[in-house]
């Protein structure tokens, strides 16, 4: 069952099994606030067990681009299009958030972003491969983030109705 993420009343719903549930909920709310303020888009998440297509898409891009496969359990996903950007998110039990931003314009931005919630260690899969910048957030405390540019072409993932 999908739910709209409320960035005014931050909830850990769907993230309770994470040892960083509150911080991860803050990261999720931070994303929701960004998309609302920039695009008036309501950020909606779906339980990972109901999101096989989104998980396969994100996993495929990670594997093809950088040979990445995360050991952590995915808890929730989000998938949508805003402006000319096709977005896919996965929120993991470890406190990691991964997003795939894929512009529909061949000359547009295409990248994979990683956000680590406050308190979590850098996952072994990313350690020694990426440098993380710090960002302060009222909703999430200190978020550490990194990204890489997508080099290959991928089919656009349609938003689920």
ChimeraX commands (.cxc) that place a marker at each C-alpha (Angstrom):
marker #1 position 0.00,0.00,0.00 radius 0.5
marker #1 position 1.48,3.33,-1.08 radius 0.5
marker #1 position 1.68,6.33,1.22 radius 0.5
marker #1 position 2.34,10.01,0.69 radius 0.5
marker #1 position 5.34,11.16,2.72 radius 0.5
marker #1 position 4.43,14.02,5.07 radius 0.5
marker #1 position 7.41,16.34,5.53 radius 0.5
marker #1 position 5.65,18.38,8.23 radius 0.5
marker #1 position 4.85,15.45,10.55 radius 0.5
marker #1 position 7.77,13.06,9.97 radius 0.5
marker #1 position 6.77,9.43,10.45 radius 0.5
marker #1 position 8.86,6.25,10.57 radius 0.5
marker #1 position 6.00,4.25,9.03 radius 0.5
marker #1 position 7.45,1.51,6.83 radius 0.5
marker #1 position 10.97,2.07,8.17 radius 0.5
marker #1 position 10.54,0.67,11.68 radius 0.5
marker #1 position 12.92,-2.26,11.14 radius 0.5
marker #1 position 15.85,0.07,10.45 radius 0.5
marker #1 position 18.17,0.83,13.37 radius 0.5
marker #1 position 18.19,4.36,11.93 radius 0.5
marker #1 position 14.42,4.60,11.39 radius 0.5
marker #1 position 14.07,8.20,12.63 radius 0.5
marker #1 position 17.06,9.49,10.67 radius 0.5
marker #1 position 15.99,7.58,7.54 radius 0.5
marker #1 position 12.46,8.98,7.91 radius 0.5
marker #1 position 14.09,12.43,8.02 radius 0.5
marker #1 position 15.99,11.72,4.79 radius 0.5
marker #1 position 12.75,10.52,3.16 radius 0.5
marker #1 position 10.89,13.64,4.39 radius 0.5
marker #1 position 13.73,15.85,3.14 radius 0.5
marker #1 position 13.24,14.38,-0.36 radius 0.5
marker #1 position 9.46,14.87,-0.08 radius 0.5
marker #1 position 9.91,18.53,0.87 radius 0.5
marker #1 position 12.31,19.11,-2.04 radius 0.5
marker #1 position 9.92,17.68,-4.64 radius 0.5
marker #1 position 6.97,19.55,-3.18 radius 0.5
marker #1 position 8.79,22.90,-3.07 radius 0.5
marker #1 position 10.32,22.57,-6.55 radius 0.5
marker #1 position 7.59,20.72,-8.49 radius 0.5
marker #1 position 4.48,20.57,-6.24 radius 0.5
marker #1 position 4.86,16.79,-6.50 radius 0.5
marker #1 position 3.68,14.59,-3.62 radius 0.5
marker #1 position 6.45,12.10,-2.82 radius 0.5
marker #1 position 4.85,8.67,-2.46 radius 0.5
marker #1 position 6.54,5.49,-1.24 radius 0.5
marker #1 position 5.58,1.85,-1.68 radius 0.5
marker #1 position 6.73,-1.15,0.39 radius 0.5
marker #1 position 9.67,-2.85,-1.34 radius 0.5
marker #1 position 7.84,-6.19,-1.50 radius 0.5
marker #1 position 5.23,-4.48,-3.71 radius 0.5
marker #1 position 7.85,-2.76,-5.90 radius 0.5
marker #1 position 9.67,-5.51,-7.75 radius 0.5
marker #1 position 9.87,-3.57,-11.02 radius 0.5
marker #1 position 11.39,-0.50,-9.36 radius 0.5
marker #1 position 13.88,-2.62,-7.40 radius 0.5
marker #1 position 14.93,-4.52,-10.53 radius 0.5
marker #1 position 15.41,-1.24,-12.41 radius 0.5
marker #1 position 17.56,0.37,-9.70 radius 0.5
marker #1 position 19.54,-2.85,-9.16 radius 0.5
marker #1 position 20.13,-3.19,-12.91 radius 0.5
marker #1 position 21.47,0.38,-13.22 radius 0.5
marker #1 position 23.73,-0.08,-10.16 radius 0.5
marker #1 position 25.08,-3.40,-11.42 radius 0.5
marker #1 position 25.62,-2.27,-15.01 radius 0.5
marker #1 position 27.20,1.08,-14.16 radius 0.5
marker #1 position 29.41,0.22,-11.18 radius 0.5
marker #1 position 28.98,-3.47,-10.34 radius 0.5
marker #1 position 27.15,-2.51,-7.12 radius 0.5
marker #1 position 24.84,-4.83,-5.21 radius 0.5
marker #1 position 23.70,-3.88,-1.70 radius 0.5
marker #1 position 23.41,-6.49,1.05 radius 0.5
marker #1 position 20.91,-4.41,3.02 radius 0.5
marker #1 position 17.19,-5.15,2.86 radius 0.5
marker #1 position 15.19,-2.65,0.76 radius 0.5
marker #1 position 12.24,-1.28,2.77 radius 0.5
marker #1 position 10.51,1.19,0.46 radius 0.5
marker #1 position 10.68,2.55,-3.06 radius 0.5
marker #1 position 9.39,5.55,-4.93 radius 0.5
marker #1 position 9.02,6.03,-8.66 radius 0.5
marker #1 position 7.72,9.09,-10.54 radius 0.5
marker #1 position 8.31,11.61,-13.27 radius 0.5
marker #1 position 8.69,15.36,-12.70 radius 0.5
marker #1 position 9.42,17.79,-15.52 radius 0.5
marker #1 position 11.66,15.74,-17.83 radius 0.5
marker #1 position 13.16,13.61,-15.04 radius 0.5
marker #1 position 12.29,9.98,-14.42 radius 0.5
marker #1 position 13.08,9.24,-10.75 radius 0.5
marker #1 position 13.41,5.97,-8.84 radius 0.5
marker #1 position 14.29,5.69,-5.12 radius 0.5
marker #1 position 15.09,2.82,-2.79 radius 0.5
marker #1 position 15.27,3.26,1.00 radius 0.5
marker #1 position 17.28,0.49,2.70 radius 0.5
marker #1 position 17.17,-0.92,6.22 radius 0.5
marker #1 position 20.82,0.10,6.71 radius 0.5
marker #1 position 19.85,3.81,6.49 radius 0.5
marker #1 position 20.98,4.20,2.87 radius 0.5
marker #1 position 18.86,5.96,0.26 radius 0.5
marker #1 position 19.63,5.43,-3.43 radius 0.5
marker #1 position 18.06,7.40,-6.26 radius 0.5
marker #1 position 18.31,7.03,-10.01 radius 0.5
marker #1 position 17.69,10.30,-11.85 radius 0.5
marker #1 position 17.27,9.71,-15.57 radius 0.5
marker #1 position 16.42,12.63,-17.84 radius 0.5
marker #1 position 14.08,11.92,-20.73 radius 0.5
marker #1 position 16.15,14.43,-22.69 radius 0.5
marker #1 position 19.24,12.61,-24.07 radius 0.5
marker #1 position 21.31,15.70,-23.23 radius 0.5
marker #1 position 19.82,16.01,-19.71 radius 0.5
marker #1 position 21.17,14.89,-16.34 radius 0.5
marker #1 position 21.45,11.19,-15.59 radius 0.5
marker #1 position 22.96,10.13,-12.29 radius 0.5
marker #1 position 22.74,7.80,-9.31 radius 0.5
marker #1 position 22.75,9.46,-5.90 radius 0.5
marker #1 position 23.50,7.96,-2.49 radius 0.5
marker #1 position 22.45,9.48,0.83 radius 0.5
marker #1 position 23.56,8.12,4.18 radius 0.5
marker #1 position 21.37,8.98,7.14 radius 0.5
marker #1 position 22.86,10.44,10.28 radius 0.5
marker #1 position 24.70,7.90,12.42 radius 0.5
marker #1 position 25.18,5.14,9.87 radius 0.5
marker #1 position 28.54,3.92,8.64 radius 0.5
marker #1 position 29.43,4.05,4.95 radius 0.5
marker #1 position 28.26,0.71,3.51 radius 0.5
marker #1 position 31.08,-1.68,2.59 radius 0.5
marker #1 position 29.85,-1.60,-1.02 radius 0.5
marker #1 position 30.59,2.16,-1.21 radius 0.5
marker #1 position 33.62,2.46,1.10 radius 0.5
marker #1 position 36.84,3.35,-0.72 radius 0.5
marker #1 position 34.87,3.97,-3.93 radius 0.5
marker #1 position 33.06,7.25,-3.20 radius 0.5
marker #1 position 33.70,10.43,-1.24 radius 0.5
marker #1 position 30.74,11.83,0.66 radius 0.5
marker #1 position 29.87,15.49,1.15 radius 0.5
marker #1 position 27.90,16.62,4.21 radius 0.5
marker #1 position 24.59,18.46,4.02 radius 0.5
marker #1 position 22.61,19.84,6.95 radius 0.5
marker #1 position 18.88,19.25,6.98 radius 0.5
marker #1 position 16.28,20.40,9.52 radius 0.5
marker #1 position 14.39,17.16,8.90 radius 0.5
marker #1 position 17.30,14.70,8.76 radius 0.5
marker #1 position 20.21,16.22,10.68 radius 0.5
marker #1 position 23.47,15.68,8.80 radius 0.5
marker #1 position 23.11,13.77,5.55 radius 0.5
marker #1 position 26.18,12.51,3.73 radius 0.5
marker #1 position 25.77,12.22,-0.01 radius 0.5
marker #1 position 27.60,11.16,-3.15 radius 0.5
marker #1 position 26.74,10.35,-6.74 radius 0.5
marker #1 position 27.99,9.14,-10.08 radius 0.5
marker #1 position 26.97,10.00,-13.63 radius 0.5
marker #1 position 25.14,7.33,-15.62 radius 0.5
marker #1 position 26.98,6.58,-18.85 radius 0.5
marker #1 position 24.75,3.93,-20.49 radius 0.5
marker #1 position 21.24,4.13,-21.94 radius 0.5
marker #1 position 18.32,2.54,-20.08 radius 0.5
marker #1 position 14.65,2.20,-20.92 radius 0.5
marker #1 position 12.50,4.73,-19.11 radius 0.5
marker #1 position 10.69,3.23,-16.14 radius 0.5
marker #1 position 7.03,4.17,-16.33 radius 0.5
marker #1 position 5.35,5.56,-13.22 radius 0.5
marker #1 position 2.98,3.07,-11.65 radius 0.5
marker #1 position -0.63,4.26,-11.57 radius 0.5
marker link #1:1,2 radius 0.2
marker link #1:2,3 radius 0.2
marker link #1:3,4 radius 0.2
marker link #1:4,5 radius 0.2
marker link #1:5,6 radius 0.2
marker link #1:6,7 radius 0.2
marker link #1:7,8 radius 0.2
marker link #1:8,9 radius 0.2
marker link #1:9,10 radius 0.2
marker link #1:10,11 radius 0.2
marker link #1:11,12 radius 0.2
marker link #1:12,13 radius 0.2
marker link #1:13,14 radius 0.2
marker link #1:14,15 radius 0.2
marker link #1:15,16 radius 0.2
marker link #1:16,17 radius 0.2
marker link #1:17,18 radius 0.2
marker link #1:18,19 radius 0.2
marker link #1:19,20 radius 0.2
marker link #1:20,21 radius 0.2
marker link #1:21,22 radius 0.2
marker link #1:22,23 radius 0.2
marker link #1:23,24 radius 0.2
marker link #1:24,25 radius 0.2
marker link #1:25,26 radius 0.2
marker link #1:26,27 radius 0.2
marker link #1:27,28 radius 0.2
marker link #1:28,29 radius 0.2
marker link #1:29,30 radius 0.2
marker link #1:30,31 radius 0.2
marker link #1:31,32 radius 0.2
marker link #1:32,33 radius 0.2
marker link #1:33,34 radius 0.2
marker link #1:34,35 radius 0.2
marker link #1:35,36 radius 0.2
marker link #1:36,37 radius 0.2
marker link #1:37,38 radius 0.2
marker link #1:38,39 radius 0.2
marker link #1:39,40 radius 0.2
marker link #1:40,41 radius 0.2
marker link #1:41,42 radius 0.2
marker link #1:42,43 radius 0.2
marker link #1:43,44 radius 0.2
marker link #1:44,45 radius 0.2
marker link #1:45,46 radius 0.2
marker link #1:46,47 radius 0.2
marker link #1:47,48 radius 0.2
marker link #1:48,49 radius 0.2
marker link #1:49,50 radius 0.2
marker link #1:50,51 radius 0.2
marker link #1:51,52 radius 0.2
marker link #1:52,53 radius 0.2
marker link #1:53,54 radius 0.2
marker link #1:54,55 radius 0.2
marker link #1:55,56 radius 0.2
marker link #1:56,57 radius 0.2
marker link #1:57,58 radius 0.2
marker link #1:58,59 radius 0.2
marker link #1:59,60 radius 0.2
marker link #1:60,61 radius 0.2
marker link #1:61,62 radius 0.2
marker link #1:62,63 radius 0.2
marker link #1:63,64 radius 0.2
marker link #1:64,65 radius 0.2
marker link #1:65,66 radius 0.2
marker link #1:66,67 radius 0.2
marker link #1:67,68 radius 0.2
marker link #1:68,69 radius 0.2
marker link #1:69,70 radius 0.2
marker link #1:70,71 radius 0.2
marker link #1:71,72 radius 0.2
marker link #1:72,73 radius 0.2
marker link #1:73,74 radius 0.2
marker link #1:74,75 radius 0.2
marker link #1:75,76 radius 0.2
marker link #1:76,77 radius 0.2
marker link #1:77,78 radius 0.2
marker link #1:78,79 radius 0.2
marker link #1:79,80 radius 0.2
marker link #1:80,81 radius 0.2
marker link #1:81,82 radius 0.2
marker link #1:82,83 radius 0.2
marker link #1:83,84 radius 0.2
marker link #1:84,85 radius 0.2
marker link #1:85,86 radius 0.2
marker link #1:86,87 radius 0.2
marker link #1:87,88 radius 0.2
marker link #1:88,89 radius 0.2
marker link #1:89,90 radius 0.2
marker link #1:90,91 radius 0.2
marker link #1:91,92 radius 0.2
marker link #1:92,93 radius 0.2
marker link #1:93,94 radius 0.2
marker link #1:94,95 radius 0.2
marker link #1:95,96 radius 0.2
marker link #1:96,97 radius 0.2
marker link #1:97,98 radius 0.2
marker link #1:98,99 radius 0.2
marker link #1:99,100 radius 0.2
marker link #1:100,101 radius 0.2
marker link #1:101,102 radius 0.2
marker link #1:102,103 radius 0.2
marker link #1:103,104 radius 0.2
marker link #1:104,105 radius 0.2
marker link #1:105,106 radius 0.2
marker link #1:106,107 radius 0.2
marker link #1:107,108 radius 0.2
marker link #1:108,109 radius 0.2
marker link #1:109,110 radius 0.2
marker link #1:110,111 radius 0.2
marker link #1:111,112 radius 0.2
marker link #1:112,113 radius 0.2
marker link #1:113,114 radius 0.2
marker link #1:114,115 radius 0.2
marker link #1:115,116 radius 0.2
marker link #1:116,117 radius 0.2
marker link #1:117,118 radius 0.2
marker link #1:118,119 radius 0.2
marker link #1:119,120 radius 0.2
marker link #1:120,121 radius 0.2
marker link #1:121,122 radius 0.2
marker link #1:122,123 radius 0.2
marker link #1:123,124 radius 0.2
marker link #1:124,125 radius 0.2
marker link #1:125,126 radius 0.2
marker link #1:126,127 radius 0.2
marker link #1:127,128 radius 0.2
marker link #1:128,129 radius 0.2
marker link #1:129,130 radius 0.2
marker link #1:130,131 radius 0.2
marker link #1:131,132 radius 0.2
marker link #1:132,133 radius 0.2
marker link #1:133,134 radius 0.2
marker link #1:134,135 radius 0.2
marker link #1:135,136 radius 0.2
marker link #1:136,137 radius 0.2
marker link #1:137,138 radius 0.2
marker link #1:138,139 radius 0.2
marker link #1:139,140 radius 0.2
marker link #1:140,141 radius 0.2
marker link #1:141,142 radius 0.2
marker link #1:142,143 radius 0.2
marker link #1:143,144 radius 0.2
marker link #1:144,145 radius 0.2
marker link #1:145,146 radius 0.2
marker link #1:146,147 radius 0.2
marker link #1:147,148 radius 0.2
marker link #1:148,149 radius 0.2
marker link #1:149,150 radius 0.2
marker link #1:150,151 radius 0.2
marker link #1:151,152 radius 0.2
marker link #1:152,153 radius 0.2
marker link #1:153,154 radius 0.2
marker link #1:154,155 radius 0.2
marker link #1:155,156 radius 0.2
marker link #1:156,157 radius 0.2
marker link #1:157,158 radius 0.2
marker link #1:158,159 radius 0.2
marker link #1:159,160 radius 0.2
marker link #1:160,161 radius 0.2
view
